[in-house]
């Protein structure tokens, strides 16, 4: 258990450097730069960020445990298998980008009405940034945390909560420590006019994250869902623009449509659209097809298909993947679809299977649990002689894959 806690804490630290999390944690970095002149304020925001991370993690883990107790074999990142969650995250990312571009300001009206200097808004923003960061981090599984997550999901609820709390604290630790120790913050560049440019520049990786989520949504729910989310994005942009105008007129003392009216109208229009995503025609297996087009001849994974072919004289390579798994996409393009790996698969007669978890598949979730993994990616090679399967590292290289295939093929020849 102690090993799992340490691995989870270290994995949480590594998550800060994963590409799916960078757009969100960059917002926190901007906050640290903005408040260097007030160490007390910086400390409070760092602690608020950690509070948002830990509280949201506990909520997600509680939901995961309840789902598993109800018989659902869900794992790490389970909420990203829901089109509604994907759509909502995409719109939140778009709203963050519009805010960074200066189209509107968060909590400006509330701050003026309450007569505060922004402390409350800053702490709330830091907490929400932490919450958003940990939700977006769930598709990522750092190498050292994979076994910890898998172990946690097989333990009693109390142990599971402790391990995931360690993961959340590790994730929040870098920014919180920088916030709490002014000596570290002195190494950061001093605030200035350049920060206005940086603020707008950070909007672009946020927009990139939103575009990625829209792509995942199309893979999950098809073209009807794509049309729905694009319409929602247009409505959100219009609402943000009107909201910003109302804020400016209010701050100038001019009559204007209350800002909460524009945001309320958007919510009324958005809710039916998100509900409609649930009834949208399901997309075909676009993820499986796109990978198969670039890889060796492949078949769709299922427990029955694996049982039918393993131990029949040919190695079997199973790729557990999903459109929302960034590491999976990188491995596909840097290793699995390279010419050298394709040639190795052809040479060894490897049967290549794709287990696509973009949409919820209870068989895949159960297989991940059987291999002691709580999330993606997972790569399994079955030897040609039907021996013990080999689990590959989560970060692949062509040499790693080729070596595993050669060993799996050689096992069949010895047999």
ABEGO torsion letter per residue (X at the ends): XAAAAAAAAAAAAAAAABAAAAAAAAAAAAAAAAAAABAAAAAAAAAAAAAAAAAAAAAAAAAAAAAAAAGBBBBBGAAAABAAAAAAAAAAAAAAAAAAAGABBBGAAAAAAAGBAGAAAAAAAAAAAAAAAAAAAAABBBAAAAAAAAAAAABBAAAAAAAAAAAAAAAAAAAAAAAABAAAAAABBBBBAAAAAAAAAAAAAAAAAAAAAAAAAAAAAEAAAAAAAAAAAAAAAAAAAAAAAAAAAAAAGBBBBBAAAAAAAAAAAAAAAAAAAAABBBBBBAAAAAAAAABBBBBBBBAAAAAAABGAGBBBBBBBBBAABAAAAAAAAAAAABAAAAAAAAAAGBBBBBBBAABBBAAAAAAAAAAGBABOBBBBBBBAAGBBBBBBBABBBAAAAAAAAAAAAAAAAAX
